Amino acid sequence: MYHYLSTSVLRDSLKSKMTLWLLVLHSDSCQRGWRLLYILTAYHRCSEVFKPFLLKFLQQASRSAGAQYQGIAKACEQNLKKTFLYGGRIVPPNGMEIKAMMAGRSSKRQLFLFPGGIERHVKIKTCTVALEVIEELCYEMGLHTLEAIEEYAIFLVTNKGMYSKEIKE
């Protein structure tokens, strides 16, 4: 599916059809439709032409008093905004991640290790970027200035320390 979403026209068409389906679907199907839209807004930008329409749809759905899917509509809106701000996720979701999202689980607690063996867990969502994690960890350490935050980075360490890579954004 990821390969077929490589053009802006196809992505817009799919998101447009999703919004129409969400207006007419019933309970279980509607919930699955919202979850699919959640995935799509996390991974792909829509065009600048379609963006205002999709944003308006998501804002109306998330702000309608008593609406059944307010929470996930707000999450889709946040995903879309982050996708435009940071460019969307580069790596498509693996099967396990898609199953978790389709089951309604959109976050996990990720372990971060500090020098001296100090461990901290941070809640990571589909569209969480490294900068947000760095800010959260810095605030926890009492560092609130932009200059202090810019001094830190996250290093991905895998394969028992044999491979590491700096993640800054």
C-alpha positions, 0 to 999 in steps of 0.5 A, a space after each residue: 500500500 505504501 508504494 501506491 501512495 507515492 503521488 500527491 493526487 493518490 494521497 489526496 484522493 484516498 484521504 478525501 474518500 476516507 472523510 466521505 466514508 466517515 460521514 456515512 459509516 456505522 459504528 465498527 466500520 467508522 471506528 476502523 475508518 478513523 484509525 486508518 485516517 489516523 495512520 494516513 495523516 501520520 505518514 503522508 502530507 496531503 496537497 496544499 489544495 486539499 489541506 484546508 478542507 481536511 483540516 476543517 473536517 478534522 477540526 469540526 469533528 474534534 470540536 463537535 459537542 458529544 461527537 463520538 470520535 472527538 479524540 481520534 479526530 483531534 489526534 488526526 488533526 495533530 498528526 496532519 499538522 506535524 506531518 506538514 511541520 516535519 514532513 511525515 514519517 520516513 519509514 512506513 509502519 511495520 505490521 506490528 505497529 499497524 495492528 496496534 494502531 488498528 486496535 486503538 493503541 497509538 502510543 508506547 512507553 519508550 526507554 531512554 538511558 542516561 549516562 550513569 545508568 539512569 533510565 527514563 520512560 517517555 510516551 511516544 506516539 506515532 508522530 512524536 519527533 526527537 525534538 519533542 522527546 529532547 524537550 520533555 527530558 530536558 524539562 524533567 532535568 530542569 532545563 527550560 531554555 532553548 540554548 540548553 535544549 539545543 545542546 542535547 541529542 538522542 542516540 539510537 543504539 542497537 545491536 548491543 552497542 555495535 551501531 549508534 546514530 544521532 537523532 536530532 529532529 
